[in-house]
Amino acid sequence: MLPCKDKDHILKRTIVGPSAHSECLTRPQSTFGQQSRAAAIDTPQSRHDRPNILASSAAVEQMTKVNEPAISPIHVPVMSTEAIEGLGLTPGGAYIDCNVGEGGHADAIFRAGDDVSVLGIDLDDTALNFARLRLADYTDRLELAQSNFSELAHIAGGGLFEGVLFDLGVSSLQLDTPERGFSFRNEAALDMRFNPQTELTAYDIVNHYQERELAEVIREYGEEPRARSIARAIISRRRITTTTELADVVKRAVNWSTRSRVHPATRTFQALRIAVNGELDNLEKGLMAAIQALGPNGRLVVLSYHSLEDRVVKNVMRREASECICPPGLPICVCEHTPTLSLINRRV
């Protein structure tokens, strides 16, 4: 449990918007700007039969090694104004952007804040290269770390921060880079890794999981009611090596009508991406680490885009704001839980 004496109190509220957004509040005596700390990332056992993945990975790695990547259109982050308002920037404050991406939200923090500093975290080194260029005017107050936000406690090194921002899910840069394999709009290898250095890919899941395992992934992470039919169709068509091939298999499995506005492979691709990157497990770990990294009255802002993310965020917030987390039905409280958050919006 997190001792309340170290966090006099943390406020929480929900941002009402086109998708699910949660946001929380606190403040630090921060020790920012220590030298970068590389976090270890666990990787599953390697696979060796991915003919199209290797070339794709090499292309991505080559992009990350150049000093100045080709300039992409300036990315405008979602809900930037609301996120900045939620963070409640304080002069000289230290902030963590857990999904810094191309630097959109970090740029907004620097522009809106007075002498603030930012620790930016992202798994995607290609995105970090763009962030370095975009945030070049703030290098004396910027630290970037290629890591998973689940390792936030290690990266922050025990420092306390005025605010932490999460902007969850896949980025537009990843979706718009065909060779990353996140989208079925273009033919590409089945990759879907946020960090191209990790081992598990969508190809591995699609071509090596048993039918029951595959159906569970699609049902649990895609909330797809036709998961069993899709898994059965995938098994019958193995080996599947490209995004467009997989999308076609899913489309045939569900007898898709072109009158439907949503492509039937959308949920399956979401499920594979979440499974490849361990997104939901890492999210809960990251949220708990963020709460620890907040100083008294600091603020936590979370932007989420689908119900699975939103559920994890709300469960953590409700639990950490509760006086008691005992199982229902116990006659008396025995958990001795100390709240670390105080909810402003009771709908959360």
Sine and cosine of phi, psi and omega as CSV:
sin_phi,cos_phi,sin_psi,cos_psi,sin_omega,cos_omega
0.00,0.00,0.48,-0.88,0.00,-1.00
-1.00,-0.04,0.85,-0.53,-0.05,-1.00
-0.92,0.40,0.79,-0.61,-0.04,-1.00
-0.92,0.40,-0.40,0.92,-0.03,-1.00
-0.89,0.45,-0.41,0.91,0.02,-1.00
-1.00,0.05,-0.20,0.98,-0.02,-1.00
-0.64,-0.77,0.99,0.10,-0.13,-0.99
-0.71,0.70,-0.66,0.75,0.15,-0.99
-0.06,-1.00,0.58,-0.81,-0.06,-1.00
-0.86,-0.52,0.78,-0.62,-0.02,-1.00
-1.00,-0.06,0.43,-0.90,-0.03,-1.00
-0.64,-0.77,0.65,-0.76,0.10,-0.99
-0.48,-0.88,0.22,-0.97,0.04,-1.00
-0.94,-0.33,0.71,-0.70,0.11,-0.99
-1.00,0.04,0.80,-0.60,0.04,-1.00
-1.00,0.06,0.84,-0.55,-0.04,-1.00
-0.36,-0.93,-0.20,-0.98,-0.06,-1.00
-0.93,0.37,-0.33,0.95,0.07,-1.00
-0.70,-0.71,0.02,-1.00,-0.08,-1.00
-0.97,0.26,0.79,-0.61,0.00,-1.00
-0.72,-0.70,0.73,-0.69,0.10,-1.00
-0.83,-0.56,0.43,-0.90,-0.04,-1.00
-0.44,-0.90,0.54,-0.84,-0.14,-0.99
-0.69,-0.72,0.31,-0.95,-0.11,-0.99
-0.70,-0.71,0.69,-0.73,0.11,-0.99
-0.22,-0.97,-0.10,-1.00,-0.04,-1.00
-0.47,-0.88,0.56,-0.83,-0.04,-1.00
-0.92,-0.39,0.18,-0.98,0.23,-0.97
-0.97,-0.25,0.58,0.81,-0.37,-0.93
-0.62,0.78,0.58,-0.82,0.19,-0.98
-0.93,-0.37,0.99,0.11,-0.05,-1.00
-0.99,-0.13,0.39,-0.92,0.14,-0.99
1.00,0.01,0.24,0.97,0.13,-0.99
-0.92,0.38,0.30,-0.95,-0.07,-1.00
-0.89,0.45,0.47,-0.89,-0.10,-1.00
-0.84,0.54,0.61,-0.79,0.02,-1.00
-0.87,-0.49,0.90,-0.43,0.00,-1.00
-0.99,0.16,0.82,-0.58,-0.01,-1.00
-1.00,-0.02,0.65,-0.76,0.04,-1.00
-0.96,0.29,0.64,-0.76,-0.01,-1.00
-0.87,-0.49,0.84,-0.54,0.03,-1.00
-0.94,0.33,0.67,-0.75,0.02,-1.00
-0.80,-0.60,0.63,-0.78,0.03,-1.00
-0.96,0.29,0.14,-0.99,-0.01,-1.00
-0.87,0.49,0.67,-0.74,-0.08,-1.00
-0.94,0.35,0.53,-0.85,0.15,-0.99
-0.96,-0.29,0.46,-0.89,-0.11,-0.99
-0.81,-0.58,0.20,0.98,-0.08,-1.00
-0.84,-0.54,0.72,0.69,0.00,-1.00
-0.92,-0.39,1.00,0.08,-0.12,-0.99
-0.86,0.50,-0.59,0.81,-0.08,-1.00
-1.00,-0.05,-0.30,0.95,-0.03,-1.00
-0.94,0.34,-0.63,0.77,-0.12,-0.99
-0.89,0.46,-0.71,0.71,0.02,-1.00
-0.91,0.42,-0.64,0.77,0.01,-1.00
-0.89,0.46,-0.71,0.70,-0.01,-1.00
-0.89,0.45,-0.66,0.75,-0.01,-1.00
-0.88,0.48,-0.64,0.77,0.00,-1.00
-0.90,0.43,-0.66,0.75,0.00,-1.00
-0.92,0.40,-0.69,0.73,-0.02,-1.00
-0.89,0.45,-0.60,0.80,0.01,-1.00
-0.89,0.45,-0.62,0.78,0.03,-1.00
-0.89,0.46,-0.59,0.81,-0.10,-1.00
-0.98,0.21,-0.28,0.96,-0.09,-1.00
-1.00,0.01,-0.25,0.97,0.02,-1.00
-0.97,0.25,0.51,-0.86,-0.06,-1.00
-0.94,0.33,-0.59,0.80,-0.03,-1.00
-0.77,-0.64,0.99,-0.17,0.00,-1.00
-0.91,0.42,0.38,-0.92,0.05,-1.00
-0.83,0.56,0.70,-0.71,-0.07,-1.00
-0.93,0.35,0.79,-0.61,0.07,-1.00
-0.99,-0.16,0.31,-0.95,0.08,-1.00
-0.83,0.56,0.60,-0.80,-0.03,-1.00
-0.88,0.48,0.84,-0.55,-0.01,-1.00
-0.98,0.20,0.79,-0.61,0.05,-1.00
-0.99,-0.15,0.92,-0.39,-0.09,-1.00
-0.94,0.34,0.46,-0.89,0.01,-1.00
-0.96,0.26,0.63,-0.77,0.11,-0.99
0.82,0.57,0.58,0.81,-0.07,-1.00
-0.88,0.47,-0.72,0.69,-0.02,-1.00
-0.87,0.49,-0.71,0.70,-0.01,-1.00
-0.92,0.40,-0.61,0.79,0.01,-1.00
-0.90,0.43,-0.69,0.72,0.01,-1.00
-0.90,0.43,-0.67,0.74,0.04,-1.00
-0.88,0.48,-0.67,0.74,0.00,-1.00
-0.91,0.42,-0.60,0.80,0.01,-1.00
-0.93,0.38,-0.45,0.89,0.02,-1.00
0.83,0.56,0.86,0.51,-0.14,-0.99
-0.81,0.59,0.69,-0.72,0.05,-1.00
-0.91,-0.42,0.57,-0.82,-0.01,-1.00
-0.83,0.56,0.75,-0.66,0.01,-1.00
0.96,0.28,0.16,0.99,-0.06,-1.00
-0.96,0.29,0.39,-0.92,0.05,-1.00
-0.93,-0.37,0.73,-0.69,-0.11,-0.99
-0.74,-0.67,0.45,-0.89,0.06,-1.00
-0.90,-0.44,0.79,-0.61,0.15,-0.99
-0.96,-0.27,0.97,-0.26,-0.15,-0.99
-0.97,0.23,-0.26,0.97,0.07,-1.00
-0.74,-0.68,0.92,0.40,-0.18,-0.98
-0.90,0.43,-0.48,0.88,0.05,-1.00
0.79,0.61,-0.78,-0.62,0.00,-1.00
-1.00,0.10,0.08,1.00,0.11,-0.99
1.00,-0.07,0.22,0.98,-0.07,-1.00
-0.88,0.47,-0.80,0.60,0.00,-1.00
-0.93,0.36,-0.62,0.79,0.03,-1.00
-0.88,0.48,-0.65,0.76,0.04,-1.00
-0.87,0.49,-0.68,0.73,0.02,-1.00
-0.90,0.43,-0.60,0.80,0.03,-1.00
-0.90,0.43,-0.72,0.70,0.01,-1.00
-0.88,0.47,-0.66,0.75,-0.05,-1.00
-0.93,0.36,-0.60,0.80,-0.07,-1.00
-1.00,0.06,-0.42,0.91,-0.09,-1.00
-1.00,-0.04,0.32,-0.95,0.02,-1.00
-0.97,-0.25,0.96,-0.27,0.04,-1.00
0.85,0.53,0.60,0.80,0.02,-1.00
-0.99,0.13,0.32,-0.95,0.08,-1.00
-0.82,-0.57,0.45,-0.89,-0.10,-1.00
-0.73,-0.68,0.74,-0.67,0.22,-0.98
-0.98,-0.21,0.91,-0.41,-0.03,-1.00
-0.97,-0.25,0.75,-0.66,-0.03,-1.00
-0.86,-0.51,0.69,-0.73,0.11,-0.99
-0.34,-0.94,0.56,-0.83,0.06,-1.00
-0.98,0.21,-0.40,0.92,-0.16,-0.99
-1.00,-0.06,0.95,-0.31,-0.05,-1.00
-0.93,0.37,-0.49,0.87,0.06,-1.00
-0.88,0.47,-0.71,0.70,0.05,-1.00
-0.89,0.45,-0.63,0.78,0.01,-1.00
-0.89,0.46,-0.57,0.82,0.06,-1.00
-0.88,0.47,-0.67,0.74,0.06,-1.00
-0.91,0.41,-0.63,0.78,0.01,-1.00
-0.89,0.46,-0.64,0.77,0.01,-1.00
-0.87,0.49,-0.64,0.76,0.02,-1.00
-0.93,0.36,-0.73,0.69,-0.07,-1.00
-0.91,0.42,-0.56,0.83,-0.09,-1.00
-0.97,-0.23,0.38,0.92,-0.08,-1.00
-0.87,0.49,-0.45,0.89,-0.01,-1.00
-0.97,0.26,-0.14,0.99,-0.10,-1.00
-0.86,-0.51,0.39,0.92,-0.14,-0.99
-0.87,0.50,-0.46,0.89,0.00,-1.00
-0.96,0.28,-0.24,0.97,-0.01,-1.00
-0.84,-0.55,0.31,0.95,-0.09,-1.00
-0.81,-0.58,0.69,-0.72,0.16,-0.99
-0.76,-0.65,0.77,-0.64,0.01,-1.00
-0.90,-0.43,0.65,-0.76,-0.01,-1.00
-0.71,-0.70,0.80,-0.60,0.10,-0.99
-1.00,0.08,0.96,-0.26,-0.05,-1.00
-0.21,-0.98,0.09,-1.00,0.11,-0.99
-1.00,0.00,0.65,-0.76,-0.02,-1.00
-0.91,0.41,-0.20,0.98,0.11,-0.99
-0.91,0.42,-0.32,0.95,0.03,-1.00
-1.00,-0.09,0.31,0.95,-0.11,-0.99
-0.83,0.56,-0.64,0.77,-0.03,-1.00
-0.87,0.49,-0.65,0.76,0.01,-1.00
-0.94,0.35,-0.67,0.74,-0.04,-1.00
-0.92,0.39,-0.68,0.73,-0.03,-1.00
-0.94,0.33,-0.34,0.94,0.10,-0.99
0.89,0.46,0.49,0.87,0.05,-1.00
1.00,0.04,-0.05,1.00,0.03,-1.00
-0.95,0.31,0.37,-0.93,0.07,-1.00
-0.94,-0.33,0.57,-0.82,-0.14,-0.99
-0.79,-0.61,0.45,-0.89,0.04,-1.00
-0.96,0.28,-0.44,0.90,-0.04,-1.00
-0.26,-0.96,0.45,-0.89,0.05,-1.00
-0.73,-0.68,0.72,-0.69,-0.01,-1.00
-0.87,-0.49,0.75,-0.66,0.16,-0.99
-0.91,-0.43,0.76,-0.65,0.13,-0.99
-0.82,-0.58,1.00,-0.10,-0.29,-0.96
-0.99,0.15,0.23,-0.97,0.13,-0.99
1.00,-0.04,-0.17,-0.98,-0.03,-1.00
-0.99,0.15,0.56,-0.83,-0.03,-1.00
-1.00,-0.02,0.31,-0.95,0.05,-1.00
-0.90,0.43,-0.56,0.83,0.05,-1.00
-0.88,0.48,-0.68,0.73,0.01,-1.00
-0.92,0.38,-0.67,0.74,0.02,-1.00
-0.91,0.42,-0.58,0.82,-0.08,-1.00
-1.00,0.01,0.06,1.00,0.08,-1.00
-0.95,-0.30,0.99,-0.12,-0.16,-0.99
-0.80,0.60,-0.64,0.77,-0.09,-1.00
-0.92,0.39,-0.18,0.98,0.06,-1.00
-0.98,0.22,-0.32,0.95,0.11,-0.99
0.97,0.24,0.35,0.94,0.00,-1.00
-0.99,0.10,-0.37,0.93,-0.13,-0.99
-0.85,-0.53,0.50,-0.87,0.07,-1.00
-0.99,-0.10,0.16,0.99,0.02,-1.00
-0.95,0.33,-0.47,0.88,0.01,-1.00
-0.78,-0.63,0.50,-0.87,0.03,-1.00
-0.96,0.28,0.78,-0.63,0.00,-1.00
-0.34,-0.94,0.24,-0.97,0.07,-1.00
-0.90,0.43,0.49,-0.87,0.02,-1.00
-0.98,0.20,1.00,-0.02,-0.08,-1.00
-0.94,-0.35,-0.99,0.12,0.07,-1.00
0.96,0.29,0.30,0.95,0.04,-1.00
-1.00,0.09,0.75,-0.66,0.15,-0.99
-0.91,0.41,-0.63,0.78,0.05,-1.00
-0.92,-0.38,0.95,-0.32,-0.05,-1.00
-0.89,0.46,-0.16,0.99,0.01,-1.00
-0.99,0.11,-0.27,0.96,0.02,-1.00
-0.98,0.20,0.23,-0.97,-0.18,-0.98
-1.00,-0.05,-0.75,0.66,-0.12,-0.99
-0.92,0.40,0.76,-0.65,0.03,-1.00
-0.82,-0.57,0.18,-0.98,0.08,-1.00
-0.89,0.46,-0.54,0.84,0.06,-1.00
-0.84,0.54,-0.69,0.72,-0.02,-1.00
-0.87,0.49,-0.72,0.70,-0.02,-1.00
-0.91,0.40,-0.74,0.68,-0.05,-1.00
-0.89,0.46,-0.60,0.80,-0.14,-0.99
-0.97,-0.26,-0.09,1.00,-0.05,-1.00
-0.81,-0.59,-0.35,0.94,-0.01,-1.00
-0.95,0.31,0.55,-0.84,0.14,-0.99
-0.92,0.38,0.35,-0.94,-0.07,-1.00
-0.83,0.55,-0.68,0.74,-0.02,-1.00
-0.91,0.42,-0.69,0.73,0.03,-1.00
-0.88,0.47,-0.70,0.72,-0.03,-1.00
-0.90,0.44,-0.69,0.73,0.02,-1.00
-0.89,0.46,-0.62,0.78,0.02,-1.00
-0.90,0.44,-0.66,0.75,0.03,-1.00
-0.87,0.48,-0.75,0.66,-0.06,-1.00
-0.92,0.40,-0.63,0.78,0.00,-1.00
-0.95,0.31,-0.72,0.69,-0.11,-0.99
-0.96,0.28,-0.69,0.72,-0.10,-1.00
-0.99,-0.12,-0.26,0.97,0.04,-1.00
-0.94,-0.34,-0.15,0.99,-0.09,-1.00
0.76,0.65,0.71,0.71,-0.08,-1.00
-0.99,-0.14,0.92,-0.40,-0.03,-1.00
-0.92,0.38,-0.34,0.94,-0.01,-1.00
-0.98,-0.20,0.49,0.87,-0.10,-0.99
-0.86,0.52,-0.66,0.75,-0.05,-1.00
-0.91,0.42,-0.68,0.73,0.02,-1.00
-0.90,0.44,-0.64,0.77,0.01,-1.00
-0.92,0.40,-0.70,0.72,0.02,-1.00
-0.88,0.48,-0.68,0.74,0.01,-1.00
-0.88,0.47,-0.66,0.75,0.01,-1.00
-0.92,0.40,-0.63,0.78,0.02,-1.00
-0.89,0.45,-0.71,0.70,0.00,-1.00
-0.85,0.52,-0.66,0.75,-0.06,-1.00
-0.95,0.32,-0.35,0.94,-0.05,-1.00
-0.97,-0.25,0.04,1.00,-0.01,-1.00
-0.85,0.52,0.58,-0.81,0.06,1.00
-1.00,0.07,0.68,-0.73,0.05,-1.00
-0.94,-0.35,0.83,-0.56,-0.15,-0.99
-0.90,-0.44,-0.28,0.96,-0.08,-1.00
-0.80,-0.60,0.31,-0.95,0.00,-1.00
-0.89,0.45,-0.68,0.73,-0.04,-1.00
-0.93,0.36,-0.56,0.83,0.04,-1.00
-0.91,0.42,-0.69,0.72,0.02,-1.00
-0.90,0.43,-0.69,0.73,0.01,-1.00
-0.86,0.50,-0.63,0.78,0.02,-1.00
-0.92,0.39,-0.63,0.77,0.03,-1.00
-0.88,0.47,-0.70,0.71,0.00,-1.00
-0.91,0.42,-0.69,0.73,-0.01,-1.00
-0.86,0.52,-0.68,0.73,0.01,-1.00
-0.94,0.33,-0.55,0.83,-0.05,-1.00
-0.92,0.39,-0.48,0.88,-0.07,-1.00
-0.95,-0.32,0.11,0.99,-0.01,-1.00
0.79,0.62,0.83,0.55,-0.10,-0.99
-0.90,0.43,0.69,-0.73,0.13,-0.99
-0.99,-0.15,0.73,-0.69,-0.01,-1.00
-0.91,0.41,-0.16,0.99,0.04,-1.00
-0.96,0.27,-0.32,0.95,0.03,-1.00
-0.96,0.28,0.70,-0.71,-0.06,-1.00
-0.98,0.22,-0.43,0.90,-0.05,-1.00
-0.98,-0.22,0.80,-0.60,0.02,-1.00
-0.90,0.44,0.69,-0.72,-0.08,-1.00
-0.91,0.42,-0.29,0.96,0.00,-1.00
-1.00,0.09,-0.09,1.00,-0.08,-1.00
-0.84,0.54,-0.75,0.66,-0.03,-1.00
-0.92,0.39,-0.62,0.79,0.00,-1.00
-0.91,0.41,-0.67,0.74,0.03,-1.00
-0.91,0.41,-0.64,0.77,0.07,-1.00
-0.87,0.49,-0.71,0.71,-0.03,-1.00
-0.88,0.48,-0.70,0.71,-0.01,-1.00
-0.90,0.43,-0.67,0.74,0.00,-1.00
-0.89,0.46,-0.70,0.72,0.00,-1.00
-0.89,0.45,-0.66,0.75,0.00,-1.00
-0.92,0.38,-0.68,0.73,-0.01,-1.00
-0.86,0.51,-0.66,0.75,-0.12,-0.99
-0.98,-0.19,0.04,1.00,0.01,-1.00
0.82,0.57,0.66,0.76,-0.20,-0.98
-0.88,0.47,-0.69,0.72,-0.11,-0.99
-0.96,0.29,-0.66,0.75,0.07,-1.00
-0.89,0.46,-0.69,0.72,-0.01,-1.00
-0.92,0.40,-0.53,0.85,0.01,-1.00
-0.89,0.45,-0.74,0.68,0.00,-1.00
-0.89,0.46,-0.68,0.74,0.04,-1.00
-0.88,0.47,-0.67,0.74,-0.02,-1.00
-0.91,0.42,-0.65,0.76,0.01,-1.00
-0.90,0.44,-0.69,0.73,0.01,-1.00
-0.91,0.42,-0.64,0.77,0.04,-1.00
-0.92,0.40,-0.59,0.81,0.02,-1.00
-0.90,0.43,-0.67,0.75,0.02,-1.00
-0.88,0.48,-0.64,0.77,0.05,-1.00
-0.91,0.41,-0.55,0.84,-0.07,-1.00
-0.99,0.16,-0.18,0.98,-0.01,-1.00
-0.99,0.13,0.70,-0.72,0.13,-0.99
-0.99,0.14,0.07,-1.00,0.01,-1.00
-0.82,0.57,0.77,-0.64,0.01,-1.00
0.92,0.40,0.30,0.95,0.12,-0.99
-0.95,0.32,0.09,-1.00,-0.11,-0.99
-0.77,-0.64,0.66,-0.75,0.05,-1.00
-0.88,-0.47,0.82,-0.57,0.00,-1.00
-0.87,-0.49,0.80,-0.61,0.00,-1.00
-0.80,-0.59,0.84,-0.54,0.10,-0.99
-0.97,-0.26,0.88,-0.48,0.00,-1.00
-0.84,-0.55,0.40,-0.91,-0.21,-0.98
-0.80,-0.60,-0.03,1.00,0.14,-0.99
-0.51,-0.86,0.22,-0.98,-0.19,-0.98
-0.90,0.43,-0.50,0.87,-0.01,-1.00
-0.91,0.41,-0.73,0.68,0.07,-1.00
-0.88,0.48,-0.73,0.69,-0.06,-1.00
-0.87,0.50,-0.62,0.79,0.00,-1.00
-0.90,0.43,-0.69,0.73,0.02,-1.00
-0.88,0.47,-0.73,0.68,-0.02,-1.00
-0.86,0.50,-0.76,0.65,-0.05,-1.00
-0.91,0.41,-0.62,0.79,0.02,-1.00
-0.89,0.46,-0.69,0.73,0.02,-1.00
-0.90,0.44,-0.72,0.70,-0.05,-1.00
-0.90,0.43,-0.69,0.72,0.00,-1.00
-0.90,0.44,-0.68,0.73,-0.01,-1.00
-0.89,0.46,-0.72,0.69,-0.07,-1.00
-0.96,0.28,-0.26,0.97,0.05,-1.00
-1.00,-0.09,-0.08,1.00,-0.12,-0.99
-1.00,0.03,0.58,-0.82,0.12,-0.99
-0.96,0.28,-0.52,0.86,-0.06,-1.00
-0.71,-0.71,0.73,-0.68,0.05,-1.00
-0.84,-0.54,0.42,0.91,0.05,-1.00
-0.91,0.41,0.45,-0.89,0.09,-1.00
-0.86,0.51,0.57,-0.82,0.02,-1.00
-0.85,0.52,0.57,-0.82,0.07,-1.00
0.98,-0.21,-0.29,0.96,0.04,-1.00
-0.94,0.34,0.70,-0.71,-0.05,-1.00
-0.93,0.36,-0.49,0.87,0.03,-1.00
-0.70,-0.72,0.36,-0.93,0.02,-1.00
-0.98,0.19,0.76,-0.65,0.03,-1.00
-0.83,-0.56,0.05,1.00,-0.13,-0.99
-0.99,0.14,-0.43,0.90,-0.04,-1.00
0.81,0.58,0.59,0.81,-0.02,-1.00
-0.97,0.24,0.71,-0.71,0.06,-1.00
-0.96,-0.27,0.86,-0.51,-0.02,-1.00
-0.89,0.46,0.63,-0.78,0.10,-1.00
-0.94,-0.34,-0.16,0.99,0.00,-1.00
-0.79,-0.61,0.46,-0.89,0.14,-0.99
-0.83,-0.55,0.91,-0.42,-0.10,-1.00
-0.97,0.22,0.75,-0.66,0.09,-1.00
-1.00,0.05,-0.74,0.68,-0.05,-1.00
-0.99,-0.15,0.93,-0.37,-0.10,-0.99
-0.96,0.28,-0.09,1.00,0.07,-1.00
-0.97,0.26,-0.27,0.96,-0.03,-1.00
-0.98,0.20,0.00,0.00,0.00,0.00
